């Protein structure tokens, strides 16, 4: 994988696809690169063992400047016997070193050697209210609850039924309610990636609980389809009813999310307690 700035955002390239990088992971990586220090030079007689360690398990690290000029290349190997140091060697050098971070105890290789999904940002939507042009929320099994929000060029909101068969509510829209609802889109985080889930295709072919689409003022659209992951007992049987959101007893604590944005498509795991703030009903935006 490669990590680098694209515009003002740190991105990851994985299999020639671009994704927004997770800030906490990038910060940890940069702090590791910046903070590493030499613990001691190669012990006499241990050079061959250290080189063998680096050759068989080393991670190649290439560092470039903002103009894409290569600044430094080195290899990070395994840990010393007491796990308090990590083997390093510069490209082209013959002598390896044992390195460490003075405030950290443990092997540094783990800071570099991660699965591609570990580097990717878990944020979903992430839009600020002032940047949202429209939102559609479709509950396939509760069509009367489905709705779409549009923002006019003057900043006024309209809320309409998503399905034509749903009667319109002839009351003024409460703008404050719309803004309160839209704030929720700025803090939607997934719990984890599930891109390697063997059941991904079969899950995507089922009916989602809800499909949510957000379009920003520049015309970019992000779409999430959420599939309930029922809470089950020790025998695999669902607990309570399957009702969730507007009505019913909660038995859904997580969802699988098929998510698409400008970086492509991914499959994620999300929590009900976070996403339930988006599960409003059409009539919630009007005086009761």
NUSEDREN-145912 format. One line per 10 residues: number of its first residue (from 1); their letters; for each residue x, y, z of N, C-alpha, C. Coordinates in nm, 3 decimals, m for minus. Layout:
! residues N
NUM> A> X,Y,Z,X,Y,Z,X,Y,Z | ... $
! end
This chain:
! residues 288
1> XXXXXXXXXX> 0.084,m0.119,0.000,0.000,0.000,0.000,0.088,0.124,0.000 | 0.028,0.238,m0.040,0.099,0.365,m0.032,0.009,0.468,0.033 | 0.069,0.557,0.111,m0.004,0.662,0.180,0.052,0.795,0.135 | m0.037,0.893,0.112,0.011,1.023,0.069,m0.099,1.126,0.066 | m0.060,1.251,0.051,m0.155,1.361,0.045,m0.218,1.369,m0.093 | m0.352,1.382,m0.096,m0.425,1.413,m0.218,m0.503,1.539,m0.189 | m0.456,1.653,m0.241,m0.512,1.781,m0.200,m0.473,1.807,m0.056 | m0.574,1.823,0.029,m0.547,1.848,0.172,m0.573,1.725,0.257 | m0.611,1.611,0.193,m0.645,1.491,0.267,m0.538,1.385,0.250 | m0.511,1.311,0.358,m0.422,1.197,0.352,m0.502,1.078,0.301 $
11> XXXXXXXXXX> m0.452,1.013,0.196,m0.524,0.903,0.134,m0.436,0.780,0.128 | m0.500,0.665,0.113,m0.432,0.538,0.097,m0.466,0.485,m0.041 | m0.366,0.426,m0.107,m0.389,0.358,m0.234,m0.370,0.209,m0.211 | m0.476,0.135,m0.241,m0.477,m0.010,m0.222,m0.530,m0.072,m0.351 | m0.446,m0.151,m0.417,m0.484,m0.213,m0.545,m0.531,m0.108,m0.645 | m0.456,0.002,m0.652,m0.483,0.111,m0.746,m0.613,0.186,m0.718 | m0.674,0.161,m0.602,m0.793,0.235,m0.561,m0.756,0.332,m0.450 | m0.821,0.447,m0.449,m0.790,0.552,m0.352,m0.896,0.555,m0.243 | m0.853,0.565,m0.117,m0.943,0.576,m0.003,m0.891,0.684,0.091 | m0.981,0.746,0.161,m0.941,0.842,0.263,m0.878,0.766,0.380 $
21> XXXXXXXXXX> m0.765,0.812,0.427,m0.692,0.743,0.534,m0.745,0.782,0.672 | m0.730,0.689,0.767,m0.773,0.713,0.904,m0.670,0.801,0.975 | m0.714,0.915,1.025,m0.622,1.014,1.081,m0.543,0.959,1.200 | m0.608,0.883,1.288,m0.539,0.833,1.407,m0.425,0.738,1.368 | m0.448,0.656,1.265,m0.343,0.565,1.221,m0.228,0.640,1.157 | m0.260,0.742,1.078,m0.156,0.821,1.013,m0.074,0.897,1.117 | m0.142,0.955,1.215,m0.070,1.027,1.320,0.024,0.934,1.395 | m0.023,0.812,1.424,0.061,0.715,1.495,0.181,0.676,1.410 | 0.160,0.659,1.279,0.270,0.624,1.190,0.373,0.737,1.181 | 0.325,0.859,1.164,0.416,0.973,1.153,0.494,0.995,1.283 $
31> XXXXXXXXXX> 0.426,0.975,1.396,0.495,0.988,1.525,0.603,0.881,1.541 | 0.576,0.761,1.486,0.675,0.654,1.491,0.796,0.689,1.405 | 0.772,0.738,1.283,0.881,0.777,1.194,0.964,0.889,1.256 | 0.894,0.983,1.318,0.962,1.099,1.376,1.035,1.065,1.506 | 0.977,0.974,1.585,1.029,0.953,1.720,1.129,0.841,1.736 | 1.154,0.760,1.632,1.242,0.646,1.646,1.387,0.692,1.669 | 1.457,0.622,1.757,1.595,0.654,1.791,1.678,0.524,1.795 | 1.808,0.538,1.775,1.896,0.422,1.782,1.913,0.379,1.927 | 1.889,0.252,1.954,1.906,0.199,2.090,2.050,0.152,2.109 | 2.101,0.077,2.012,2.242,0.040,2.013,2.281,m0.012,1.875 $
41> XXXXXXXXXX> 2.411,m0.013,1.848,2.462,m0.062,1.720,2.466,m0.214,1.719 | 2.503,m0.267,1.606,2.502,m0.412,1.589,2.598,m0.479,1.688 | 2.549,m0.570,1.771,2.640,m0.644,1.860,2.736,m0.730,1.779 | 2.857,m0.741,1.827,2.957,m0.819,1.756,2.911,m0.965,1.743 | 2.917,m1.016,1.622,2.878,m1.154,1.597,2.731,m1.174,1.568 | 2.650,m1.067,1.583,2.505,m1.080,1.562,2.459,m1.025,1.428 | 2.554,m0.975,1.346,2.515,m0.911,1.221,2.437,m1.005,1.129 | 2.487,m1.127,1.114,2.422,m1.221,1.022,2.280,m1.254,1.065 | 2.260,m1.274,1.196,2.126,m1.304,1.246,2.031,m1.187,1.222 | 2.079,m1.065,1.244,1.996,m0.946,1.224,1.961,m0.928,1.076 $
51> XXXXXXXXXX> 2.060,m0.950,0.987,2.034,m0.938,0.844,1.933,m1.043,0.798 | 1.945,m1.164,0.853,1.852,m1.271,0.818,1.711,m1.234,0.863 | 1.700,m1.177,0.982,1.569,m1.134,1.032,1.506,m1.031,0.940 | 1.585,m0.934,0.897,1.535,m0.828,0.810,1.501,m0.881,0.671 | 1.579,m0.977,0.622,1.556,m1.031,0.489,1.429,m1.115,0.482 | 1.397,m1.184,0.590,1.283,m1.276,0.589,1.153,m1.211,0.635 | 1.163,m1.107,0.718,1.039,m1.050,0.774,1.036,m0.897,0.772 | 1.130,m0.836,0.699,1.137,m0.690,0.699,1.026,m0.624,0.619 | 0.985,m0.507,0.662,0.886,m0.425,0.592,0.960,m0.307,0.530 | 0.946,m0.289,0.399,1.014,m0.180,0.331,0.935,m0.051,0.347 $
61> XXXXXXXXXX> 1.003,0.054,0.391,0.940,0.184,0.413,1.007,0.287,0.323 | 0.927,0.353,0.240,0.978,0.459,0.153,0.913,0.590,0.191 | 0.994,0.693,0.210,0.943,0.824,0.252,0.975,0.926,0.143 | 0.872,1.002,0.102,0.886,1.101,m0.004,0.848,1.240,0.049 | 0.904,1.344,m0.014,0.866,1.480,0.023,0.744,1.523,m0.059 | 0.701,1.649,m0.041,0.580,1.698,m0.107,0.595,1.705,m0.258 | 0.718,1.706,m0.307,0.742,1.709,m0.451,0.767,1.570,m0.508 | 0.736,1.469,m0.428,0.748,1.329,m0.469,0.893,1.286,m0.488 | 0.984,1.353,m0.420,1.125,1.312,m0.423,1.151,1.215,m0.309 | 1.218,1.104,m0.341,1.247,1.004,m0.239,1.347,1.058,m0.138 $
71> XXXXXXXXXX> 1.309,1.057,m0.010,1.394,1.111,0.095,1.472,1.002,0.167 | 1.404,0.889,0.194,1.468,0.786,0.276,1.400,0.652,0.250 | 1.478,0.546,0.251,1.425,0.410,0.237,1.494,0.321,0.340 | 1.416,0.249,0.417,1.474,0.156,0.514,1.381,0.038,0.534 | 1.433,m0.063,0.601,1.357,m0.185,0.629,1.341,m0.199,0.780 | 1.219,m0.236,0.821,1.188,m0.257,0.963,1.166,m0.406,0.983 | 1.242,m0.466,1.073,1.233,m0.609,1.096,1.163,m0.644,1.226 | 1.196,m0.761,1.278,1.132,m0.809,1.400,1.196,m0.751,1.525 | 1.152,m0.803,1.639,1.196,m0.750,1.767,1.317,m0.827,1.819 | 1.386,m0.764,1.911,1.495,m0.830,1.982,1.437,m0.933,2.079 $
81> XXXXXXXXXX> 1.524,m1.011,2.138,1.478,m1.119,2.227,1.393,m1.067,2.342 | 1.425,m0.948,2.394,1.348,m0.893,2.506,1.233,m0.803,2.461 | 1.211,m0.796,2.329,1.101,m0.717,2.270,1.110,m0.567,2.299 | 1.225,m0.519,2.339,1.241,m0.377,2.370,1.310,m0.300,2.258 | 1.347,m0.369,2.153,1.410,m0.305,2.039,1.363,m0.368,1.910 | 1.383,m0.298,1.798,1.340,m0.346,1.667,1.456,m0.331,1.570 | 1.476,m0.431,1.485,1.584,m0.427,1.388,1.548,m0.336,1.271 | 1.640,m0.246,1.237,1.628,m0.154,1.123,1.754,m0.164,1.039 | 1.740,m0.138,0.909,1.856,m0.120,0.823,1.821,m0.027,0.710 | 1.908,0.067,0.681,1.889,0.160,0.570,1.916,0.088,0.439 $
91> XXXXXXXXXX> 1.843,0.126,0.334,1.867,0.066,0.204,2.010,0.097,0.158 | 2.080,m0.006,0.114,2.216,0.011,0.067,2.321,m0.001,0.176 | 2.278,m0.004,0.303,2.374,m0.015,0.414,2.408,m0.161,0.440 | 2.515,m0.183,0.508,2.556,m0.320,0.543,2.537,m0.348,0.691 | 2.527,m0.243,0.771,2.517,m0.261,0.916,2.376,m0.228,0.965 | 2.304,m0.324,1.022,2.173,m0.296,1.081,2.188,m0.236,1.221 | 2.080,m0.181,1.272,2.078,m0.121,1.406,1.956,m0.170,1.482 | 1.962,m0.160,1.612,1.845,m0.184,1.697,1.789,m0.048,1.734 | 1.662,m0.025,1.698,1.598,0.103,1.717,1.484,0.091,1.818 | 1.443,0.205,1.872,1.330,0.207,1.965,1.275,0.349,1.973 $
101> XXXXXXXXXX> 1.161,0.361,2.038,1.106,0.492,2.075,1.115,0.500,2.227 | 1.187,0.596,2.282,1.211,0.600,2.427,1.085,0.591,2.513 | 0.975,0.645,2.467,0.852,0.643,2.548,0.762,0.524,2.519 | 0.811,0.430,2.436,0.728,0.317,2.395,0.803,0.187,2.417 | 0.735,0.088,2.472,0.794,m0.044,2.489,0.721,m0.142,2.400 | 0.797,m0.209,2.313,0.736,m0.304,2.222,0.800,m0.298,2.085 | 0.754,m0.388,1.997,0.808,m0.396,1.862,0.746,m0.288,1.775 | 0.829,m0.219,1.697,0.781,m0.110,1.612,0.727,m0.158,1.478 | 0.757,m0.280,1.442,0.712,m0.332,1.312,0.561,m0.326,1.298 | 0.489,m0.349,1.408,0.343,m0.346,1.404,0.286,m0.211,1.366 $
111> XXXXXXXXXX> 0.364,m0.105,1.383,0.319,0.028,1.345,0.311,0.042,1.192 | 0.387,m0.040,1.121,0.394,m0.034,0.976,0.316,m0.147,0.909 | 0.316,m0.263,0.971,0.259,m0.383,0.910,0.114,m0.400,0.955 | 0.021,m0.352,0.874,m0.122,m0.360,0.902,m0.197,m0.404,0.778 | m0.318,m0.451,0.796,m0.403,m0.483,0.682,m0.448,m0.353,0.615 | m0.468,m0.353,0.483,m0.509,m0.229,0.414,m0.629,m0.159,0.477 | m0.729,m0.237,0.522,m0.848,m0.174,0.581,m0.816,m0.100,0.710 | m0.708,m0.141,0.778,m0.672,m0.074,0.904,m0.632,0.071,0.882 | m0.588,0.104,0.760,m0.545,0.240,0.730,m0.660,0.329,0.684 | m0.775,0.270,0.654,m0.884,0.345,0.591,m0.974,0.412,0.694 $
121> XXXXXXXXXX> m1.021,0.531,0.659,m1.107,0.609,0.747,m1.243,0.543,0.760 | m1.295,0.536,0.882,m1.425,0.474,0.909,m1.541,0.573,0.901 | m1.511,0.699,0.875,m1.617,0.799,0.865,m1.712,0.768,0.750 | m1.841,0.783,0.774,m1.943,0.769,0.670,m2.020,0.900,0.662 | m2.042,0.946,0.542,m2.103,1.077,0.516,m2.008,1.187,0.562 | m2.011,1.226,0.689,m1.919,1.327,0.739,m1.951,1.467,0.692 | m2.073,1.489,0.642,m2.108,1.620,0.585,m2.157,1.717,0.692 | m2.113,1.841,0.682,m2.165,1.947,0.766,m2.297,1.997,0.709 | m2.385,2.048,0.795,m2.519,2.090,0.753,m2.513,2.187,0.635 | m2.423,2.284,0.641,m2.418,2.388,0.537,m2.372,2.334,0.402 $
131> XXXXXXXXXX> m2.318,2.212,0.399,m2.271,2.155,0.273,m2.368,2.053,0.213 | m2.479,2.026,0.280,m2.574,1.925,0.233,m2.680,1.990,0.143 | m2.693,1.935,0.023,m2.793,1.982,m0.074,m2.924,1.904,m0.060 | m2.914,1.771,m0.048,m3.035,1.689,m0.038,m3.005,1.558,0.033 | m3.110,1.498,0.088,m3.101,1.369,0.156,m3.225,1.288,0.121 | m3.207,1.160,0.091,m3.321,1.071,0.076,m3.306,0.955,0.173 | m3.416,0.919,0.237,m3.418,0.808,0.332,m3.533,0.716,0.294 | m3.500,0.594,0.254,m3.599,0.500,0.203,m3.605,0.377,0.291 | m3.723,0.357,0.355,m3.749,0.235,0.432,m3.835,0.145,0.343 | m3.779,0.045,0.277,m3.857,m0.037,0.183,m3.979,m0.103,0.243 $
141> XXXXXXXXXX> m3.974,m0.137,0.373,m4.087,m0.203,0.437,m4.179,m0.105,0.511 | m4.140,0.023,0.514,m4.220,0.126,0.580,m4.224,0.249,0.490 | m4.287,0.234,0.376,m4.282,0.336,0.272,m4.340,0.470,0.317 | m4.439,0.466,0.405,m4.499,0.591,0.451,m4.404,0.671,0.540 | m4.302,0.606,0.593,m4.203,0.675,0.677,m4.089,0.736,0.595 | m4.076,0.694,0.470,m3.965,0.737,0.385,m3.983,0.883,0.342 | m3.869,0.952,0.320,m3.877,1.095,0.288,m3.756,1.142,0.211 | m3.766,1.262,0.159,m3.652,1.327,0.094,m3.650,1.474,0.134 | m3.530,1.522,0.161,m3.509,1.661,0.202,m3.433,1.733,0.090 | m3.481,1.852,0.054,m3.411,1.934,m0.045,m3.390,2.073,0.012 $
151> XXXXXXXXXX> m3.275,2.129,m0.021,m3.242,2.264,0.023,m3.241,2.357,m0.098 | m3.313,2.466,m0.089,m3.321,2.561,m0.199,m3.197,2.651,m0.200 | m3.181,2.727,m0.309,m3.067,2.818,m0.319,m3.075,2.927,m0.213 | m3.193,2.952,m0.159,m3.210,3.052,m0.052,m3.186,2.993,0.086 | m3.160,2.862,0.093,m3.133,2.798,0.221,m3.256,2.744,0.291 | m3.372,2.745,0.223,m3.493,2.691,0.283,m3.503,2.541,0.252 | m3.565,2.467,0.346,m3.577,2.322,0.330,m3.719,2.282,0.292 | m3.728,2.181,0.209,m3.856,2.116,0.181,m3.841,1.969,0.214 | m3.946,1.910,0.271,m3.946,1.768,0.305,m4.067,1.705,0.238 | m4.043,1.606,0.153,m4.148,1.542,0.076,m4.144,1.391,0.100 $
161> XXXXXXXXXX> m4.256,1.323,0.074,m4.253,1.176,0.082,m4.161,1.120,m0.026 | m4.094,1.011,0.004,m4.007,0.949,m0.095,m4.088,0.876,m0.202 | m4.199,0.817,m0.160,m4.286,0.744,m0.254,m4.407,0.830,m0.290 | m4.441,0.827,m0.419,m4.554,0.908,m0.467,m4.686,0.866,m0.405 | m4.696,0.741,m0.363,m4.824,0.691,m0.308,m4.848,0.744,m0.167 | m4.744,0.800,m0.103,m4.759,0.853,0.033,m4.819,0.993,0.027 | m4.929,1.019,0.098,m4.989,1.153,0.097,m4.894,1.256,0.157 | m4.890,1.375,0.097,m4.808,1.483,0.151,m4.871,1.543,0.275 | m4.788,1.589,0.366,m4.835,1.656,0.486,m4.845,1.806,0.456 | m4.962,1.860,0.466,m4.984,2.002,0.431,m4.967,2.092,0.553 $
171> XXXXXXXXXX> m4.846,2.089,0.607,m4.809,2.175,0.719,m4.672,2.234,0.691 | m4.639,2.347,0.751,m4.507,2.406,0.726,m4.395,2.320,0.787 | m4.287,2.310,0.713,m4.171,2.235,0.763,m4.103,2.311,0.876 | m4.064,2.240,0.980,m3.990,2.301,1.090,m3.841,2.299,1.053 | m3.789,2.413,1.009,m3.650,2.420,0.964,m3.552,2.377,1.073 | m3.582,2.413,1.197,m3.493,2.376,1.308,m3.486,2.224,1.324 | m3.598,2.156,1.298,m3.599,2.010,1.307,m3.514,1.950,1.197 | m3.523,2.008,1.076,m3.442,1.959,0.964,m3.293,1.976,0.995 | m3.255,2.093,1.044,m3.113,2.117,1.075,m3.065,2.026,1.187 | m3.150,2.005,1.286,m3.114,1.913,1.395,m3.089,1.773,1.339 $
181> XXXXXXXXXX> m3.174,1.731,1.246,m3.159,1.600,1.186,m3.030,1.591,1.104 | m3.003,1.692,1.023,m2.887,1.689,0.933,m2.754,1.693,1.007 | m2.754,1.748,1.128,m2.631,1.750,1.208,m2.578,1.609,1.230 | m2.669,1.513,1.239,m2.629,1.375,1.264,m2.536,1.318,1.159 | m2.543,1.370,1.036,m2.460,1.314,0.928,m2.312,1.349,0.942 | m2.280,1.443,1.027,m2.139,1.483,1.043,m2.063,1.390,1.136 | m2.132,1.300,1.205,m2.066,1.217,1.307,m2.091,1.068,1.286 | m2.118,1.026,1.163,m2.148,0.885,1.137,m2.018,0.806,1.115 | m1.985,0.722,1.211,m1.863,0.640,1.202,m1.901,0.492,1.201 | m1.834,0.416,1.115,m1.851,0.271,1.117,m1.769,0.212,1.232 $
191> XXXXXXXXXX> m1.805,0.093,1.273,m1.729,0.023,1.378,m1.608,m0.048,1.318 | m1.626,m0.105,1.199,m1.517,m0.180,1.136,m1.550,m0.203,0.990 | m1.447,m0.241,0.913,m1.468,m0.283,0.775,m1.498,m0.432,0.772 | m1.585,m0.470,0.678,m1.620,m0.611,0.658,m1.601,m0.649,0.512 | m1.502,m0.589,0.447,m1.484,m0.611,0.303,m1.456,m0.756,0.268 | m1.399,m0.831,0.362,m1.367,m0.971,0.335,m1.473,m1.068,0.387 | m1.586,m1.016,0.428,m1.693,m1.102,0.480,m1.740,m1.197,0.369 | m1.734,m1.329,0.391,m1.771,m1.424,0.285,m1.918,m1.416,0.245 | m2.002,m1.357,0.331,m2.145,m1.346,0.301,m2.183,m1.211,0.242 | m2.084,m1.132,0.205,m2.111,m0.996,0.156,m2.209,m0.994,0.039 $
201> XXXXXXXXXX> m2.185,m1.074,m0.062,m2.271,m1.073,m0.181,m2.413,m1.116,m0.148 | m2.428,m1.221,m0.068,m2.562,m1.269,m0.036,m2.637,m1.168,0.050 | m2.567,m1.099,0.140,m2.631,m0.995,0.222,m2.676,m0.879,0.134 | m2.592,m0.838,0.040,m2.627,m0.728,m0.049,m2.747,m0.759,m0.138 | m2.777,m0.886,m0.157,m2.890,m0.925,m0.241,m3.021,m0.935,m0.164 | m3.016,m0.907,m0.034,m3.139,m0.905,0.047,m3.193,m0.763,0.055 | m3.313,m0.750,0.109,m3.377,m0.619,0.121,m3.320,m0.544,0.241 | m3.268,m0.424,0.221,m3.211,m0.349,0.335,m3.321,m0.293,0.425 | m3.285,m0.266,0.549,m3.377,m0.197,0.639,m3.399,m0.054,0.591 | m3.291,0.011,0.548,m3.300,0.149,0.501,m3.189,0.176,0.400 $
211> XXXXXXXXXX> m3.221,0.263,0.304,m3.121,0.314,0.210,m3.115,0.465,0.226 | m2.995,0.517,0.248,m2.977,0.661,0.273,m2.883,0.718,0.168 | m2.921,0.830,0.110,m2.839,0.897,0.009,m2.824,1.044,0.047 | m2.700,1.093,0.043,m2.672,1.233,0.075,m2.596,1.296,m0.041 | m2.646,1.409,m0.091,m2.581,1.482,m0.200,m2.535,1.617,m0.148 | m2.409,1.652,m0.174,m2.356,1.779,m0.126,m2.375,1.888,m0.231 | m2.335,2.010,m0.198,m2.356,2.125,m0.286,m2.274,2.116,m0.414 | m2.168,2.032,m0.414,m2.087,2.016,m0.535,m2.138,1.903,m0.624 | m2.245,1.837,m0.580,m2.302,1.729,m0.660,m2.252,1.591,m0.626 | m2.161,1.579,m0.529,m2.113,1.448,m0.485,m2.217,1.375,m0.404 $
221> XXXXXXXXXX> m2.232,1.245,m0.425,m2.334,1.167,m0.356,m2.272,1.050,m0.281 | m2.322,1.028,m0.160,m2.281,0.915,m0.077,m2.405,0.833,m0.044 | m2.394,0.702,m0.056,m2.509,0.614,m0.038,m2.473,0.502,0.058 | m2.564,0.474,0.151,m2.546,0.362,0.243,m2.674,0.280,0.247 | m2.660,0.149,0.235,m2.772,0.056,0.253,m2.741,m0.029,0.375 | m2.834,m0.028,0.471,m2.811,m0.094,0.599,m2.895,m0.222,0.609 | m2.825,m0.330,0.645,m2.887,m0.461,0.659,m2.880,m0.505,0.805 | m2.994,m0.530,0.870,m2.992,m0.563,1.013,m2.913,m0.690,1.044 | m2.843,m0.683,1.155,m2.771,m0.798,1.209,m2.839,m0.832,1.341 | m2.932,m0.927,1.342,m3.013,m0.951,1.462,m2.931,m0.995,1.581 $
231> XXXXXXXXXX> m2.977,m0.954,1.700,m2.919,m1.004,1.824,m2.975,m1.143,1.849 | m2.887,m1.241,1.871,m2.933,m1.379,1.884,m2.891,m1.437,2.019 | m2.960,m1.544,2.059,m2.924,m1.611,2.183,m2.816,m1.716,2.155 | m2.784,m1.797,2.257,m2.675,m1.893,2.245,m2.703,m2.001,2.140 | m2.831,m2.014,2.101,m2.867,m2.114,2.001,m2.882,m2.054,1.861 | m2.854,m1.922,1.850,m2.864,m1.856,1.719,m3.003,m1.807,1.685 | m3.094,m1.808,1.783,m3.231,m1.762,1.757,m3.243,m1.613,1.787 | m3.315,m1.536,1.701,m3.332,m1.392,1.725,m3.400,m1.364,1.859 | m3.354,m1.259,1.926,m3.412,m1.220,2.054,m3.511,m1.106,2.032 | m3.628,m1.115,2.092,m3.735,m1.017,2.080,m3.782,m1.007,1.935 $
241> XXXXXXXXXX> m3.846,m0.896,1.900,m3.896,m0.878,1.764,m3.789,m0.815,1.678 | m3.819,m0.804,1.549,m3.723,m0.742,1.458,m3.750,m0.594,1.441 | m3.845,m0.540,1.517,m3.876,m0.397,1.506,m3.760,m0.313,1.555 | m3.733,m0.204,1.485,m3.626,m0.114,1.524,m3.653,0.021,1.460 | m3.602,0.126,1.520,m3.622,0.258,1.460,m3.746,0.325,1.515 | m3.848,0.341,1.428,m3.967,0.414,1.469,m4.052,0.337,1.571 | m4.069,0.207,1.549,m4.157,0.128,1.634,m4.092,m0.006,1.667 | m4.142,m0.071,1.772,m4.098,m0.206,1.802,m3.988,m0.213,1.907 | m3.973,m0.330,1.965,m3.869,m0.352,2.064,m3.737,m0.375,1.993 | m3.632,m0.319,2.047,m3.502,m0.328,1.980,m3.441,m0.467,1.995 $
251> XXXXXXXXXX> m3.412,m0.530,1.881,m3.333,m0.652,1.883,m3.217,m0.638,1.786 | m3.204,m0.523,1.721,m3.096,m0.497,1.628,m2.996,m0.402,1.694 | m2.874,m0.448,1.708,m2.771,m0.365,1.769,m2.665,m0.323,1.667 | m2.658,m0.395,1.555,m2.563,m0.363,1.450,m2.625,m0.388,1.313 | m2.562,m0.327,1.214,m2.602,m0.346,1.075,m2.477,m0.366,0.990 | m2.493,m0.443,0.885,m2.395,m0.440,0.778,m2.432,m0.323,0.688 | m2.333,m0.248,0.643,m2.359,m0.130,0.560,m2.283,m0.142,0.428 | m2.357,m0.143,0.319,m2.296,m0.133,0.186,m2.287,0.015,0.154 | m2.166,0.067,0.147,m2.144,0.212,0.141,m2.068,0.252,0.016 | m2.114,0.360,m0.049,m2.048,0.412,m0.169,m2.027,0.562,m0.154 $
261> XXXXXXXXXX> m1.905,0.606,m0.188,m1.876,0.750,m0.192,m1.776,0.774,m0.303 | m1.712,0.891,m0.302,m1.620,0.925,m0.410,m1.496,0.834,m0.413 | m1.473,0.759,m0.304,m1.358,0.671,m0.299,m1.391,0.529,m0.343 | m1.518,0.502,m0.373,m1.556,0.369,m0.417,m1.655,0.304,m0.322 | m1.663,0.172,m0.330,m1.760,0.095,m0.251,m1.689,0.014,m0.144 | m1.752,0.006,m0.026,m1.697,m0.074,0.083,m1.811,m0.137,0.161 | m1.776,m0.237,0.241,m1.873,m0.309,0.323,m1.830,m0.291,0.468 | m1.921,m0.245,0.553,m1.883,m0.207,0.688,m1.981,m0.261,0.792 | m1.938,m0.252,0.917,m2.023,m0.286,1.031,m2.050,m0.157,1.107 | m2.180,m0.127,1.132,m2.215,m0.004,1.203,m2.305,m0.037,1.321 $
271> XXXXXXXXXX> m2.308,0.053,1.419,m2.385,0.031,1.541,m2.518,0.106,1.537 | m2.622,0.041,1.587,m2.754,0.102,1.590,m2.756,0.229,1.675 | m2.687,0.227,1.788,m2.692,0.341,1.880,m2.633,0.467,1.817 | m2.549,0.452,1.716,m2.496,0.567,1.645,m2.588,0.608,1.531 | m2.633,0.513,1.451,m2.710,0.544,1.331,m2.858,0.569,1.358 | m2.907,0.536,1.477,m3.050,0.556,1.501,m3.090,0.702,1.493 | m2.995,0.796,1.508,m3.028,0.938,1.498,m3.065,0.976,1.354 | m3.038,0.888,1.258,m3.076,0.912,1.119,m3.210,0.847,1.084 | m3.262,0.764,1.174,m3.383,0.688,1.144,m3.510,0.766,1.179 | m3.522,0.883,1.121,m3.642,0.964,1.142,m3.751,0.920,1.046 $
281> XXXXXXXX> m3.873,0.965,1.078,m3.989,0.937,0.993,m4.032,1.067,0.923 | m4.099,1.054,0.810,m4.143,1.167,0.732,m4.217,1.271,0.818 | m4.303,1.226,0.907,m4.387,1.319,0.983,m4.312,1.389,1.096 | m4.187,1.350,1.124,m4.113,1.412,1.234,m4.076,1.557,1.207 | m4.081,1.601,1.081,m4.036,1.735,1.044,m4.147,1.840,1.043 | m4.265,1.801,1.093,m4.380,1.889,1.089,m4.441,1.904,1.228 | m4.514,2.012,1.251,m4.582,2.028,1.382,m4.676,1.910,1.407 | m4.672,1.861,1.530,m4.755,1.745,1.564,m4.894,1.788,1.609 $
! end
